[in-house]
Amino acid sequence: MKKTLITALAGLALTSGFAQTATNFTANDCNIVSHDLFTELDAGKVVVITWVMPCAGCISAASTASNTVAGYANPNVVFYLCDDYANSSCNTINSWAATNSITATATFTDASISMADYGTAGMPKTVVLGGTSHTVFLNTNGTVTSGALTTAIDNALVASGIVENNNTNLGLSIFPNPAVTSVKINYTLPASTDVTIEITDILGKKVSAASPGKQTAGKQEYEISIQSLAAGVYYIKLLAGSASETVKLTVTR
């Protein structure tokens, strides 16, 4: 089946005031295990960091980050809980996390892991980092939603060359890539289901969404116009029922 969507897509988001490239650190966590950020990103890990005071106002965002990462059940997706200015002890931050049922891959109280590297300080502040280019896929202060985190993590997994952790292979592919005017999205559905396609920029901002609707099992093809997209990197995410896959799209001009 082939359907064509002619749509006007928004361009890339304007460059924000924060760094779009991560800053490296080498630090011991509270279990005295050494971590080098760039080494971990280069190895394919996606790193979610939340800085907390810790305080009552930090619980919601830290809990959302913890639960979202846990939902991936993927060893390449990790959650680091950090004291904001490294002026709390490991016992304090670990006790705070345990009291509030927040599970982290590792906890830190080390000044080399600095919020200042990512713009304005927040209480809390959350970033998502990934890929060999050490890209910042999310940078937010205060409240963070599971949806925003999921989009950022999915995009980071694609940049890291890691397939998303779900049990259904949709065989998602696009052609051509790089593309100039349009791109064909090909996939295979194991059963009849509702399909949605989302396009996000490198910061995880959704720039377009299409709803092909309910499609039958088997091979599908959906074509989109990308003429209004600025040159750059985007991510096309296919959602089919409970399954999803993401691929990277490069637009050239």
C-alpha positions as a Markdown table, in Angstrom:
| # | Residue | x | y | z |
|---|---|---|---|---|
| 1 | Met | 0.0 | 0.0 | 0.0 |
| 2 | Lys | 1.3 | 3.5 | -0.8 |
| 3 | Lys | 0.0 | 6.7 | 0.5 |
| 4 | Thr | 1.4 | 10.2 | 0.0 |
| 5 | Leu | 1.4 | 12.9 | 2.5 |
| 6 | Ile | 2.1 | 16.4 | 1.3 |
| 7 | Thr | 2.8 | 18.5 | 4.3 |
| 8 | Ala | 4.6 | 21.7 | 5.3 |
| 9 | Leu | 7.2 | 20.8 | 7.9 |
| 10 | Ala | 8.7 | 23.3 | 10.3 |
| 11 | Gly | 12.4 | 24.0 | 10.1 |
| 12 | Leu | 14.9 | 23.3 | 12.7 |
| 13 | Ala | 14.5 | 24.9 | 16.0 |
| 14 | Leu | 16.6 | 28.0 | 16.6 |
| 15 | Thr | 19.8 | 27.4 | 18.4 |
| 16 | Ser | 19.2 | 27.6 | 22.1 |
| 17 | Gly | 21.3 | 29.3 | 24.7 |
| 18 | Phe | 22.8 | 26.1 | 26.1 |
| 19 | Ala | 25.5 | 23.9 | 24.6 |
| 20 | Gln | 24.3 | 21.3 | 22.1 |
| 21 | Thr | 27.4 | 19.2 | 22.8 |
| 22 | Ala | 28.1 | 17.5 | 26.1 |
| 23 | Thr | 31.1 | 18.4 | 28.3 |
| 24 | Asn | 33.3 | 15.5 | 29.3 |
| 25 | Phe | 33.9 | 14.5 | 32.9 |
| 26 | Thr | 35.9 | 11.8 | 34.7 |
| 27 | Ala | 34.4 | 11.1 | 38.1 |
| 28 | Asn | 33.9 | 8.4 | 40.7 |
| 29 | Asp | 30.3 | 7.6 | 41.6 |
| 30 | Cys | 29.2 | 7.0 | 45.2 |
| 31 | Asn | 30.3 | 3.3 | 44.8 |
| 32 | Ile | 33.8 | 4.6 | 43.9 |
| 33 | Val | 33.4 | 3.4 | 40.3 |
| 34 | Ser | 35.1 | 5.6 | 37.7 |
| 35 | His | 33.1 | 7.0 | 34.8 |
| 36 | Asp | 34.4 | 8.9 | 31.8 |
| 37 | Leu | 31.4 | 10.4 | 30.0 |
| 38 | Phe | 32.8 | 10.5 | 26.5 |
| 39 | Thr | 34.1 | 7.0 | 26.8 |
| 40 | Glu | 30.6 | 5.8 | 27.7 |
| 41 | Leu | 28.9 | 7.8 | 25.0 |
| 42 | Asp | 31.4 | 6.5 | 22.4 |
| 43 | Ala | 30.6 | 2.9 | 23.6 |
| 44 | Gly | 27.0 | 3.5 | 22.7 |
| 45 | Lys | 25.5 | 4.5 | 26.1 |
| 46 | Val | 22.7 | 7.0 | 26.4 |
| 47 | Val | 23.2 | 9.0 | 29.6 |
| 48 | Val | 20.4 | 10.7 | 31.4 |
| 49 | Ile | 21.5 | 13.1 | 34.2 |
| 50 | Thr | 19.3 | 14.8 | 36.7 |
| 51 | Trp | 20.9 | 17.3 | 39.2 |
| 52 | Val | 19.0 | 17.6 | 42.5 |
| 53 | Met | 19.6 | 19.7 | 45.7 |
| 54 | Pro | 18.2 | 17.2 | 47.0 |
| 55 | Cys | 14.9 | 18.7 | 47.9 |
| 56 | Ala | 11.1 | 18.1 | 47.8 |
| 57 | Gly | 10.8 | 20.0 | 44.6 |
| 58 | Cys | 13.3 | 17.7 | 42.9 |
| 59 | Ile | 11.4 | 14.5 | 43.5 |
| 60 | Ser | 9.0 | 14.6 | 40.6 |
| 61 | Ala | 11.5 | 15.1 | 37.8 |
| 62 | Ala | 14.1 | 12.7 | 39.3 |
| 63 | Ser | 11.4 | 10.1 | 39.7 |
| 64 | Thr | 10.2 | 10.6 | 36.1 |
| 65 | Ala | 13.7 | 10.2 | 34.8 |
| 66 | Ser | 14.3 | 7.1 | 36.9 |
| 67 | Asn | 11.1 | 5.4 | 35.8 |
| 68 | Thr | 11.5 | 6.3 | 32.2 |
| 69 | Val | 15.0 | 4.9 | 32.0 |
| 70 | Ala | 13.9 | 1.8 | 33.9 |
| 71 | Gly | 11.2 | 1.2 | 31.4 |
| 72 | Tyr | 13.8 | 0.7 | 28.7 |
| 73 | Ala | 15.3 | -2.3 | 30.5 |
| 74 | Asn | 18.3 | -1.5 | 28.3 |
| 75 | Pro | 21.9 | -1.6 | 29.7 |
| 76 | Asn | 22.8 | 1.1 | 27.2 |
| 77 | Val | 20.4 | 3.6 | 28.7 |
| 78 | Val | 21.6 | 4.8 | 32.1 |
| 79 | Phe | 20.4 | 7.3 | 34.7 |
| 80 | Tyr | 22.9 | 9.3 | 36.8 |
| 81 | Leu | 21.6 | 11.2 | 39.8 |
| 82 | Cys | 23.9 | 14.0 | 40.8 |
| 83 | Asp | 24.0 | 16.5 | 43.7 |
| 84 | Asp | 23.7 | 20.0 | 42.3 |
| 85 | Tyr | 26.9 | 21.6 | 43.6 |
| 86 | Ala | 28.6 | 18.5 | 45.1 |
| 87 | Asn | 28.0 | 19.9 | 48.6 |
| 88 | Ser | 26.0 | 17.0 | 49.9 |
| 89 | Ser | 27.5 | 13.7 | 50.9 |
| 90 | Cys | 26.9 | 10.4 | 49.1 |
| 91 | Asn | 25.0 | 9.2 | 52.2 |
| 92 | Thr | 22.6 | 12.2 | 51.9 |
| 93 | Ile | 21.8 | 11.8 | 48.2 |
| 94 | Asn | 21.5 | 8.0 | 48.4 |
| 95 | Ser | 19.2 | 8.3 | 51.4 |
| 96 | Trp | 17.1 | 10.9 | 49.7 |
| 97 | Ala | 16.8 | 8.7 | 46.6 |
| 98 | Ala | 15.9 | 5.6 | 48.6 |
| 99 | Thr | 13.3 | 7.5 | 50.7 |
| 100 | Asn | 11.6 | 8.7 | 47.5 |
| 101 | Ser | 11.9 | 5.4 | 45.6 |
| 102 | Ile | 14.2 | 6.8 | 43.0 |
| 103 | Thr | 16.6 | 4.2 | 41.5 |
| 104 | Ala | 19.7 | 5.5 | 39.7 |
| 105 | Thr | 22.3 | 3.6 | 37.7 |
| 106 | Ala | 24.8 | 5.6 | 39.7 |
| 107 | Thr | 24.8 | 8.5 | 42.1 |
| 108 | Phe | 27.4 | 11.3 | 42.2 |
| 109 | Thr | 28.5 | 14.2 | 44.3 |
| 110 | Asp | 31.4 | 15.5 | 42.2 |
| 111 | Ala | 31.8 | 19.1 | 41.1 |
| 112 | Ser | 33.2 | 18.0 | 37.7 |
| 113 | Ile | 29.7 | 17.1 | 36.7 |
| 114 | Ser | 28.5 | 20.6 | 36.4 |
| 115 | Met | 25.1 | 22.1 | 35.5 |
| 116 | Ala | 26.8 | 25.2 | 34.3 |
| 117 | Asp | 28.0 | 23.3 | 31.2 |
| 118 | Tyr | 24.4 | 23.2 | 30.1 |
| 119 | Gly | 23.2 | 26.7 | 30.6 |
| 120 | Thr | 21.1 | 28.1 | 33.4 |
| 121 | Ala | 21.0 | 26.1 | 36.6 |
| 122 | Gly | 17.8 | 24.3 | 37.5 |
| 123 | Met | 16.4 | 22.7 | 40.6 |
| 124 | Pro | 16.2 | 20.1 | 39.3 |
| 125 | Lys | 17.9 | 20.0 | 35.9 |
| 126 | Thr | 17.8 | 17.1 | 33.4 |
| 127 | Val | 19.8 | 16.4 | 30.3 |
| 128 | Val | 19.9 | 13.5 | 27.8 |
| 129 | Leu | 23.3 | 12.8 | 26.2 |
| 130 | Gly | 24.2 | 10.3 | 23.5 |
| 131 | Gly | 26.1 | 9.5 | 20.3 |
| 132 | Thr | 29.7 | 9.7 | 19.3 |
| 133 | Ser | 29.2 | 13.4 | 18.6 |
| 134 | His | 28.3 | 13.7 | 22.3 |
| 135 | Thr | 25.0 | 15.4 | 21.4 |
| 136 | Val | 22.7 | 17.0 | 24.0 |
| 137 | Phe | 19.2 | 15.6 | 23.0 |
| 138 | Leu | 17.3 | 17.2 | 25.9 |
| 139 | Asn | 18.1 | 20.1 | 28.3 |
| 140 | Thr | 15.4 | 21.1 | 30.6 |
| 141 | Asn | 15.0 | 22.8 | 34.0 |
| 142 | Gly | 12.3 | 21.8 | 36.5 |
| 143 | Thr | 9.5 | 19.5 | 35.4 |
| 144 | Val | 10.3 | 16.9 | 32.7 |
| 145 | Thr | 7.7 | 14.6 | 31.1 |
| 146 | Ser | 8.2 | 11.0 | 30.3 |
| 147 | Gly | 7.2 | 11.7 | 26.7 |
| 148 | Ala | 10.0 | 14.3 | 26.3 |
| 149 | Leu | 12.5 | 11.9 | 27.9 |
| 150 | Thr | 11.4 | 9.0 | 25.7 |
| 151 | Thr | 11.7 | 11.0 | 22.5 |
| 152 | Ala | 15.2 | 12.3 | 23.5 |
| 153 | Ile | 16.4 | 8.8 | 24.5 |
| 154 | Asp | 15.0 | 7.2 | 21.3 |
| 155 | Asn | 16.8 | 9.8 | 19.2 |
| 156 | Ala | 20.0 | 9.3 | 21.2 |
| 157 | Leu | 19.8 | 5.5 | 20.7 |
| 158 | Val | 19.6 | 6.0 | 17.0 |
| 159 | Ala | 22.6 | 8.3 | 17.0 |
| 160 | Ser | 24.4 | 5.7 | 19.1 |
| 161 | Gly | 23.6 | 2.9 | 16.6 |
| 162 | Ile | 21.6 | 1.0 | 19.2 |
| 163 | Val | 18.2 | -0.5 | 18.1 |
| 164 | Glu | 15.3 | 0.4 | 20.4 |
| 165 | Asn | 14.5 | -2.2 | 23.0 |
| 166 | Asn | 11.2 | -3.7 | 21.9 |
| 167 | Asn | 10.3 | -7.2 | 20.8 |
| 168 | Thr | 8.7 | -6.2 | 17.4 |
| 169 | Asn | 10.9 | -5.6 | 14.4 |
| 170 | Leu | 9.1 | -3.3 | 12.0 |
| 171 | Gly | 11.8 | -3.3 | 9.5 |
| 172 | Leu | 11.7 | 0.5 | 9.3 |
| 173 | Ser | 13.8 | 2.0 | 6.5 |
| 174 | Ile | 13.7 | 5.2 | 4.5 |
| 175 | Phe | 14.8 | 6.1 | 0.9 |
| 176 | Pro | 16.6 | 8.1 | -0.2 |
| 177 | Asn | 18.8 | 9.1 | 2.8 |
| 178 | Pro | 20.2 | 11.7 | 2.6 |
| 179 | Ala | 17.2 | 13.2 | 0.9 |
| 180 | Val | 16.3 | 16.5 | -0.8 |
| 181 | Thr | 12.7 | 16.8 | -1.6 |
| 182 | Ser | 10.8 | 13.7 | -0.3 |
| 183 | Val | 11.4 | 10.4 | 1.4 |
| 184 | Lys | 9.7 | 7.1 | 1.3 |
| 185 | Ile | 9.1 | 5.3 | 4.6 |
| 186 | Asn | 8.9 | 1.5 | 4.4 |
| 187 | Tyr | 7.9 | -0.9 | 7.1 |
| 188 | Thr | 6.2 | -4.2 | 7.8 |
| 189 | Leu | 3.3 | -4.6 | 10.2 |
| 190 | Pro | 3.0 | -8.0 | 11.9 |
| 191 | Ala | -0.8 | -7.3 | 12.4 |
| 192 | Ser | -3.4 | -4.7 | 11.6 |
| 193 | Thr | -2.8 | -1.7 | 13.8 |
| 194 | Asp | -3.0 | 2.1 | 14.0 |
| 195 | Val | 0.1 | 3.8 | 12.7 |
| 196 | Thr | 1.6 | 7.2 | 13.5 |
| 197 | Ile | 4.8 | 8.8 | 12.2 |
| 198 | Glu | 6.7 | 11.5 | 14.0 |
| 199 | Ile | 9.6 | 13.7 | 12.9 |
| 200 | Thr | 11.8 | 15.4 | 15.4 |
| 201 | Asp | 14.9 | 17.6 | 15.2 |
| 202 | Ile | 18.2 | 16.9 | 16.9 |
| 203 | Leu | 16.9 | 18.5 | 20.1 |
| 204 | Gly | 13.9 | 16.2 | 20.3 |
| 205 | Lys | 11.4 | 18.9 | 19.2 |
| 206 | Lys | 8.6 | 17.4 | 17.2 |
| 207 | Val | 8.4 | 19.2 | 13.9 |
| 208 | Ser | 5.7 | 17.1 | 12.3 |
| 209 | Ala | 3.3 | 14.2 | 12.9 |
| 210 | Ala | 1.4 | 12.1 | 10.4 |
| 211 | Ser | -1.4 | 9.6 | 11.1 |
| 212 | Pro | -1.7 | 7.0 | 8.3 |
| 213 | Gly | -4.5 | 5.5 | 10.4 |
| 214 | Lys | -5.2 | 1.8 | 10.8 |
| 215 | Gln | -3.2 | -0.3 | 8.3 |
| 216 | Thr | -3.3 | -4.0 | 7.5 |
| 217 | Ala | -0.6 | -6.5 | 8.2 |
| 218 | Gly | 2.2 | -6.6 | 5.7 |
| 219 | Lys | 4.5 | -4.3 | 3.9 |
| 220 | Gln | 3.6 | -0.6 | 3.8 |
| 221 | Glu | 5.1 | 2.5 | 2.2 |
| 222 | Tyr | 4.4 | 6.1 | 3.1 |
| 223 | Glu | 5.9 | 9.1 | 1.3 |
| 224 | Ile | 6.4 | 12.5 | 2.8 |
| 225 | Ser | 7.6 | 15.8 | 1.4 |
| 226 | Ile | 10.6 | 17.4 | 3.1 |
| 227 | Gln | 10.9 | 20.4 | 0.9 |
| 228 | Ser | 10.3 | 22.9 | 3.7 |
| 229 | Leu | 12.8 | 21.3 | 6.0 |
| 230 | Ala | 16.1 | 23.1 | 6.6 |
| 231 | Ala | 19.2 | 21.1 | 5.9 |
| 232 | Gly | 20.2 | 19.0 | 8.9 |
| 233 | Val | 19.6 | 15.9 | 10.9 |
| 234 | Tyr | 16.1 | 14.7 | 11.9 |
| 235 | Tyr | 14.6 | 11.5 | 13.3 |
| 236 | Ile | 11.7 | 9.7 | 11.9 |
| 237 | Lys | 9.8 | 7.6 | 14.5 |
| 238 | Leu | 7.2 | 5.0 | 13.5 |
| 239 | Leu | 4.7 | 4.0 | 16.2 |
| 240 | Ala | 2.6 | 0.9 | 15.4 |
| 241 | Gly | 0.5 | -0.2 | 18.3 |
| 242 | Ser | 2.8 | -0.8 | 21.2 |
| 243 | Ala | 5.9 | -1.1 | 18.9 |
| 244 | Ser | 8.1 | 1.7 | 17.7 |
| 245 | Glu | 11.3 | 2.2 | 15.7 |
| 246 | Thr | 13.3 | 5.2 | 14.8 |
| 247 | Val | 15.7 | 6.0 | 12.0 |
| 248 | Lys | 17.9 | 9.0 | 11.3 |
| 249 | Leu | 17.2 | 11.2 | 8.3 |
| 250 | Thr | 19.7 | 13.7 | 6.8 |
| 251 | Val | 18.2 | 16.5 | 4.7 |
| 252 | Thr | 20.5 | 18.2 | 2.2 |
| 253 | Arg | 20.1 | 21.4 | 0.2 |
